[in-house]
Amino acid sequence: MIPTIKDVAAHAGFSIATVSRAINAPHTVNPVTLDKVRRSIDALNFRPSPLGRQLRGERTRLIGVVLPTLANPVFAECLQGIDELASAQGYRLMLMTTQYDADRERHAIETLREHRVEGLILTVADADTHPLLDELDRAGLLYVLMHNDTVRRPSVSVDNRLAAYDGVRMLIAHGHRRILMLAGTLAASDRARQRHLGYSQAMQQAGLTPAPALEVDFNAEELAPSVLAHLTSGPNRPSALFCSNDLLAMVVMRGLRRARLQIPHDMSILGFDGLAMGELLSPALASICAPNREIGCAAWRRLLARVTGTHKALSETSLRLTLPHSLRQGATIAAISSRDDVTPARTSLSAERPIA
């Protein structure tokens, strides 16, 4: 039978109220009494109920984490960073995943609020216009966003526009002129939109015409035949693809191989995320790298400072924390000469950065 607080009180010879104070406010209890209560707790292997504490209105030291999925290692790396720091500081995490589905996001946030989490760390589809975040703001529940690229709300991310710009410049520096971006639905992702802006700015600065992003189901394990035909058919097919995440780049690589194209000889591939598994591929995937674990760590530090009240008031200019990105020179990018590409640039590449 599971021991109760009543059993501990009887074993220690004190009232239930005294045992409750010893558990929840030990600084208010005589040291001798406290020692006896703790001995009884150990002897009976008693574990206080977190739910009971929540119902009594005490601090839960519970943090909610809402992620789209754990199938993408990006979010697993973020979660690892959060968990390591939270555990070391005596907090517990409650995790829910949403698949970017609006109904699941609402259910997740409502469930976490019912469990009286002290704060939230989350990634949503579109942070700027998210009604659930507006509700959290009105309710006063503290939160920090991860990867969402927004200046309106507390967030930690890389500069997605600048990162994509730097990556596409790398493709252009290798001689590519026909560059196409593949992404999920732009309307549903603030990150994808910012990355397409960076792609467009790099192309325009090089005197090239950017194409609309080719929107695909990035949860699919195979490219649709129509998408694969679009990428591989005709004399003006792209010579390089910029994929909005590494998992999509891996799906694209498999599809191109099945279409009998060689990477990078027939087509170069650039991903985004910097997943370690990309370096295990053959050829190793070139990628724009985000510090995913550190994004999780930084989000935790920001949330903890807000929850404990140790932060200074965040001004609008400091709501967004931007961490540096890097470029991984993988073997999926090959240099081509201007004769290999019939659409030359109208201007040469400059060292100029994109205009914000």
Backbone torsions as a table, in degrees:
resi	resn	phi	psi	omega
1	MET	NA	136.5	-179.0
2	ILE	-72.0	126.8	-179.4
3	PRO	-68.4	148.5	179.5
4	THR	-113.9	172.6	177.7
5	ILE	-63.5	-28.3	176.4
6	LYS	-65.4	-39.1	178.1
7	ASP	-65.4	-40.9	178.1
8	VAL	-62.4	-43.4	179.9
9	ALA	-61.1	-43.3	179.4
10	ALA	-65.5	-41.3	-179.0
11	HIS	-66.1	-39.0	-177.3
12	ALA	-84.3	-20.3	-179.3
13	GLY	83.9	26.4	178.9
14	PHE	-124.8	172.2	177.9
15	SER	-76.2	161.8	176.6
16	ILE	-61.6	-36.9	179.9
17	ALA	-62.0	-40.8	179.7
18	THR	-65.7	-43.6	178.3
19	VAL	-62.6	-40.7	179.2
20	SER	-61.3	-42.0	177.6
21	ARG	-65.4	-38.3	179.7
22	ALA	-62.6	-33.3	-179.8
23	ILE	-79.7	-45.1	-170.0
24	ASN	-98.7	-22.5	179.5
25	ALA	-144.0	64.5	-173.4
26	PRO	-59.3	-24.4	-179.4
27	HIS	-68.7	-13.0	-179.5
28	THR	-96.6	2.4	-173.9
29	VAL	-112.0	140.8	176.3
30	ASN	-54.6	135.1	-176.8
31	PRO	-55.5	-37.6	-179.9
32	VAL	-66.8	-44.9	177.8
33	THR	-62.4	-43.3	-179.7
34	LEU	-60.0	-42.2	-179.7
35	ASP	-63.2	-41.3	-180.0
36	LYS	-65.4	-41.7	179.1
37	VAL	-62.8	-44.0	-179.1
38	ARG	-65.1	-35.1	176.9
39	ARG	-64.9	-40.4	178.6
40	SER	-67.0	-39.1	177.2
41	ILE	-59.6	-45.2	179.9
42	ASP	-67.0	-41.1	-177.9
43	ALA	-64.2	-37.0	-178.1
44	LEU	-92.3	-5.3	-176.3
45	ASN	55.7	46.1	-178.6
46	PHE	-81.5	137.7	176.2
47	ARG	-123.6	117.2	178.2
48	PRO	-58.9	145.9	-178.6
49	SER	-84.0	118.4	175.5
50	PRO	-59.9	-36.4	179.8
51	LEU	-63.0	-39.6	178.6
52	GLY	-61.7	-39.0	177.6
53	ARG	-64.0	-41.3	-179.8
54	GLN	-63.1	-43.1	-178.2
55	LEU	-65.9	-27.8	179.1
56	ARG	-84.4	0.2	177.0
57	GLY	81.4	17.7	179.0
58	GLU	-85.1	168.6	177.3
59	ARG	-63.1	135.7	-178.2
60	THR	-93.8	-22.6	-172.8
61	ARG	50.7	37.6	-179.6
62	LEU	-114.8	130.0	-178.8
63	ILE	-118.4	130.7	177.0
64	GLY	-88.4	138.8	176.4
65	VAL	-125.0	122.9	-179.1
66	VAL	-118.0	116.1	-177.9
67	LEU	-125.7	152.4	178.3
68	PRO	-63.8	-40.7	-175.5
69	THR	-167.5	160.3	169.8
70	LEU	-106.5	-2.0	177.8
71	ALA	-68.4	-27.5	175.5
72	ASN	-90.7	117.4	-177.2
73	PRO	-57.7	-18.1	176.3
74	VAL	-53.8	-48.3	-176.1
75	PHE	-76.6	-31.6	175.4
76	ALA	-64.4	-38.5	177.9
77	GLU	-65.7	-42.1	176.6
78	CYS	-60.2	-45.8	-178.7
79	LEU	-61.5	-38.1	178.4
80	GLN	-61.1	-43.8	178.4
81	GLY	-62.0	-42.0	178.8
82	ILE	-64.2	-47.6	-173.4
83	ASP	-63.8	-40.2	-178.8
84	GLU	-61.1	-43.7	-178.2
85	LEU	-76.3	-41.0	-178.4
86	ALA	-63.5	-44.2	-179.6
87	SER	-62.4	-40.6	-178.9
88	ALA	-65.7	-22.2	-177.8
89	GLN	-107.6	15.8	171.9
90	GLY	79.8	21.8	177.5
91	TYR	-107.3	153.7	176.0
92	ARG	-113.6	149.9	-179.9
93	LEU	-107.9	142.5	172.1
94	MET	-121.3	115.4	-170.9
95	LEU	-105.3	137.7	172.1
96	MET	-138.6	144.9	179.0
97	THR	-115.4	154.9	-168.8
98	THR	-129.8	-17.3	-175.2
99	GLN	56.0	28.0	-179.2
100	TYR	60.6	20.0	179.4
101	ASP	-88.2	128.7	-174.5
102	ALA	-61.9	-40.7	-179.8
103	ASP	-66.4	-39.7	178.8
104	ARG	-69.3	-34.5	176.5
105	GLU	-63.4	-44.2	179.3
106	ARG	-63.7	-44.3	179.6
107	HIS	-61.4	-42.1	-178.4
108	ALA	-62.9	-48.2	-177.1
109	ILE	-67.0	-40.5	178.7
110	GLU	-64.9	-39.7	178.6
111	THR	-63.6	-43.4	-179.3
112	LEU	-66.7	-37.9	177.2
113	ARG	-65.8	-36.2	177.1
114	GLU	-63.6	-29.9	178.3
115	HIS	-86.7	7.0	174.8
116	ARG	57.5	48.0	173.9
117	VAL	-64.0	149.6	-179.7
118	GLU	-85.3	-12.6	178.2
119	GLY	-175.1	169.8	-178.0
120	LEU	-129.2	142.3	165.9
121	ILE	-120.1	124.6	-172.1
122	LEU	-150.1	159.0	171.9
123	THR	-124.8	125.2	-178.8
124	VAL	-120.8	174.0	-177.4
125	ALA	-68.6	-50.8	-174.8
126	ASP	-140.5	105.0	-171.8
127	ALA	-73.3	-32.8	-173.5
128	ASP	-67.5	-35.5	-173.5
129	THR	-119.6	33.3	-174.8
130	HIS	-91.0	114.6	-177.1
131	PRO	-63.7	-30.6	179.5
132	LEU	-66.8	-35.9	177.1
133	LEU	-68.6	-35.8	174.3
134	ASP	-60.1	-40.5	178.9
135	GLU	-64.9	-40.6	178.3
136	LEU	-63.6	-38.6	177.6
137	ASP	-61.4	-43.6	-179.6
138	ARG	-68.2	-35.0	-178.7
139	ALA	-79.3	-15.6	179.6
140	GLY	80.7	14.5	177.5
141	LEU	-80.2	124.4	-174.9
142	LEU	-74.2	142.2	178.8
143	TYR	-153.8	160.8	172.4
144	VAL	-137.9	135.3	179.3
145	LEU	-91.1	146.2	173.5
146	MET	-114.5	135.1	176.2
147	HIS	72.0	-24.9	177.0
148	ASN	-64.9	126.6	-173.7
149	ASP	-95.9	88.0	-175.6
150	THR	-142.3	146.8	175.5
151	VAL	-101.5	-3.3	-175.7
152	ARG	-86.7	-21.9	-172.5
153	ARG	-135.6	160.3	178.3
154	PRO	-60.5	122.1	-173.8
155	SER	-152.3	156.3	174.3
156	VAL	-130.9	124.7	-179.3
157	SER	-162.2	176.1	164.4
158	VAL	-87.4	168.7	172.7
159	ASP	-81.0	96.6	-172.6
160	ASN	-62.8	-37.5	179.3
161	ARG	-64.7	-48.8	-179.2
162	LEU	-66.2	-38.9	179.7
163	ALA	-62.4	-45.2	178.8
164	ALA	-65.1	-40.0	177.4
165	TYR	-56.7	-48.1	-179.6
166	ASP	-63.9	-39.4	-180.0
167	GLY	-66.3	-43.6	-179.3
168	VAL	-69.4	-34.8	173.7
169	ARG	-58.8	-36.9	178.4
170	MET	-63.7	-41.1	176.9
171	LEU	-63.3	-42.7	-179.7
172	ILE	-65.2	-38.8	178.1
173	ALA	-62.7	-24.4	176.3
174	HIS	-85.4	6.9	175.4
175	GLY	97.9	0.7	-177.3
176	HIS	-78.4	138.6	178.5
177	ARG	-123.9	-33.0	177.3
178	ARG	-95.7	89.7	-175.9
179	ILE	-116.3	129.0	-179.3
180	LEU	-120.1	141.1	176.6
181	MET	-101.7	133.3	173.6
182	LEU	-109.3	137.3	-177.4
183	ALA	-153.7	171.4	168.9
184	GLY	-75.7	-162.6	-178.8
185	THR	-69.8	116.7	-177.7
186	LEU	-61.2	-35.7	-177.4
187	ALA	-64.8	-21.0	-175.6
188	ALA	-102.5	2.4	-174.9
189	SER	-141.7	114.8	176.7
190	ASP	-66.0	-32.0	179.3
191	ARG	-67.0	-45.9	-179.1
192	ALA	-61.6	-38.2	179.1
193	ARG	-64.8	-43.6	178.9
194	GLN	-64.5	-37.9	179.1
195	ARG	-67.5	-35.7	177.0
196	HIS	-69.6	-34.4	174.6
197	LEU	-60.9	-43.3	178.5
198	GLY	-63.8	-42.0	175.5
199	TYR	-58.0	-48.0	-177.1
200	SER	-63.5	-41.5	-179.6
201	GLN	-65.0	-40.6	178.5
202	ALA	-65.3	-41.1	179.6
203	MET	-65.5	-47.3	-178.4
204	GLN	-63.6	-39.9	-179.7
205	GLN	-64.4	-27.9	178.1
206	ALA	-88.7	5.8	179.8
207	GLY	79.1	20.1	-178.5
208	LEU	-108.2	158.3	179.3
209	THR	-95.7	115.5	178.2
210	PRO	-70.1	146.9	177.6
211	ALA	-100.4	154.2	171.8
212	PRO	-58.3	148.2	177.9
213	ALA	-63.7	140.2	173.0
214	LEU	-84.1	108.2	-174.3
215	GLU	-87.5	126.1	-177.3
216	VAL	-131.7	168.1	174.8
217	ASP	-80.3	102.1	-175.4
218	PHE	-78.1	-0.6	173.1
219	ASN	-90.6	-11.3	-178.8
220	ALA	-74.8	146.5	179.4
221	GLU	-88.7	-8.1	179.0
222	GLU	-135.4	146.8	171.8
223	LEU	-73.3	139.2	175.5
224	ALA	-62.5	143.4	-179.9
225	PRO	-53.3	-37.3	-179.8
226	SER	-66.1	-37.2	178.4
227	VAL	-67.5	-45.4	-179.3
228	LEU	-62.3	-39.4	178.4
229	ALA	-64.9	-39.5	179.6
230	HIS	-63.0	-36.5	-177.3
231	LEU	-77.7	-27.1	-168.6
232	THR	-112.0	-8.4	-173.6
233	SER	-100.7	150.6	172.0
234	GLY	86.7	156.4	-177.5
235	PRO	-70.0	-21.7	-177.5
236	ASN	-104.9	26.2	176.1
237	ARG	-62.6	156.1	-179.0
238	PRO	-62.6	147.4	174.0
239	SER	-93.4	-14.7	179.2
240	ALA	-147.7	145.2	178.6
241	LEU	-120.2	131.8	172.1
242	PHE	-104.8	111.7	-177.5
243	CYS	-97.8	136.8	-171.7
244	SER	-73.5	-9.7	167.5
245	ASN	-152.9	164.6	-174.2
246	ASP	-68.3	-37.6	-179.9
247	LEU	-62.6	-40.0	176.2
248	LEU	-63.8	-40.2	178.4
249	ALA	-60.0	-38.6	179.7
250	MET	-67.5	-39.8	176.3
251	VAL	-63.1	-41.2	178.9
252	VAL	-63.4	-43.2	-179.7
253	MET	-60.3	-41.9	179.2
254	ARG	-65.8	-41.0	178.9
255	GLY	-63.4	-41.1	-180.0
256	LEU	-65.7	-38.3	177.8
257	ARG	-62.6	-41.1	179.6
258	ARG	-67.3	-23.8	175.3
259	ALA	-87.1	8.0	177.0
260	ARG	67.0	30.3	171.9
261	LEU	-98.1	142.5	179.2
262	GLN	-97.3	135.8	178.1
263	ILE	-108.2	124.9	7.3
264	PRO	-100.2	6.7	-174.2
265	HIS	-58.7	-45.8	-179.0
266	ASP	-90.4	-29.8	-179.8
267	MET	-157.2	134.4	177.9
268	SER	-92.5	150.6	-176.5
269	ILE	-130.4	132.8	173.4
270	LEU	-125.9	129.1	177.4
271	GLY	-102.5	-172.9	178.5
272	PHE	-146.8	121.5	174.5
273	ASP	146.1	-39.3	-177.7
274	GLY	77.2	34.5	179.4
275	LEU	-63.5	137.2	-178.3
276	ALA	-60.9	-34.1	-178.2
277	MET	-63.0	-23.2	178.9
278	GLY	-62.4	-29.0	179.5
279	GLU	-77.1	-11.2	178.7
280	LEU	-88.9	-9.4	-179.8
281	LEU	-74.8	165.6	174.8
282	SER	-129.2	107.8	1.5
283	PRO	-76.8	158.5	179.5
284	ALA	-63.8	137.0	-173.4
285	LEU	-77.3	126.3	170.1
286	ALA	-74.5	139.8	-174.0
287	SER	-153.0	154.2	168.0
288	ILE	-88.3	118.6	-169.2
289	CYS	-97.8	130.3	172.8
290	ALA	-108.1	142.4	179.8
291	PRO	-80.5	76.0	-168.1
292	ASN	-61.1	-45.7	180.0
293	ARG	-62.5	-41.2	-179.6
294	GLU	-69.5	-30.1	174.2
295	ILE	-60.9	-42.9	176.4
296	GLY	-63.2	-43.8	179.7
297	CYS	-62.6	-44.5	-178.7
298	ALA	-66.2	-37.5	177.5
299	ALA	-63.6	-40.8	178.0
300	TRP	-62.8	-46.4	-178.3
301	ARG	-60.4	-42.2	-179.5
302	ARG	-65.9	-42.2	-179.7
303	LEU	-67.5	-43.3	-179.3
304	LEU	-60.6	-40.7	178.9
305	ALA	-62.9	-35.1	178.6
306	ARG	-74.4	-41.2	-178.4
307	VAL	-65.6	-40.1	-177.6
308	THR	-87.1	-5.6	178.1
309	GLY	75.2	19.0	-178.3
310	THR	-93.4	-2.1	-179.0
311	HIS	-87.6	155.7	168.8
312	LYS	-83.0	153.9	-179.3
313	ALA	-55.4	130.1	-179.2
314	LEU	-80.6	123.0	174.1
315	SER	-82.7	169.0	-179.2
316	GLU	-61.0	-31.4	-178.5
317	THR	-75.7	-17.1	-178.8
318	SER	-111.3	6.4	177.3
319	LEU	-62.2	-37.1	-175.5
320	ARG	-97.2	123.8	173.6
321	LEU	-105.3	120.9	-177.6
322	THR	-108.9	123.0	178.1
323	LEU	-99.3	153.3	-175.4
324	PRO	-73.0	146.2	173.5
325	HIS	-104.2	171.7	176.1
326	SER	-145.3	166.3	179.0
327	LEU	-111.4	130.6	177.3
328	ARG	-103.7	118.0	-177.2
329	GLN	-82.4	86.6	178.5
330	GLY	-85.1	-179.3	-177.1
331	ALA	-91.0	7.3	179.8
332	THR	-89.5	5.1	175.9
333	ILE	-118.3	126.9	177.4
334	ALA	-120.2	146.1	176.6
335	ALA	-77.7	142.7	176.0
336	ILE	-127.4	154.3	177.2
337	SER	-88.0	165.9	-179.3
338	SER	-63.2	-24.4	179.7
339	ARG	-72.7	-20.3	179.2
340	ASP	-81.6	-8.8	-175.7
341	ASP	-134.2	119.8	-172.1
342	VAL	-85.8	5.5	179.8
343	THR	-118.6	80.0	-175.8
344	PRO	-70.5	156.3	177.2
345	ALA	-72.5	148.2	178.3
346	ARG	-82.9	-21.7	177.9
347	THR	-136.9	161.1	178.6
348	SER	-83.3	159.8	176.9
349	LEU	-67.3	137.8	173.3
350	SER	-112.7	170.1	179.0
351	ALA	-86.3	7.3	-176.0
352	GLU	-67.8	137.7	176.3
353	ARG	-86.3	158.4	-179.3
354	PRO	-67.0	152.3	178.3
355	ILE	-82.4	130.4	-178.1
356	ALA	-69.0	NA	NA
